[in-house]
Amino acid sequence: MDDNCEKRKNIESQLRILLQEFLKELNKSRLLSNISVESGFSHDLTLDSLGLDSLSRVELFHRIEQQFEVYLPNTLIIQKEM
């Protein structure tokens, strides 16, 4: 396996864990079955499908930016499924 593939799997795993912990903190009654540490994200997963309001989205994006030392544009936070 090449380096880029290994890095991507590591980042995906960290992101899944971050998302699961975030949802638990929000006291969600269930975690979606398509989000697990063992499997990849499905392409149809949206912030809307997670039931996140705008404040929760801002908090989630802030955590992602801190953990991965990246910048996410504000337009990503307000994008909704059309």
Buried (B, 14 or more C-beta within 10 A) or exposed (E): EEEEEEEEEEEBEBBBEBBBEBBEEBEBEEEBEEBEEEEBEEEEBEBEEBEBEEEBBBBBBEBBEEEEEEEEEEEEBEEEEE
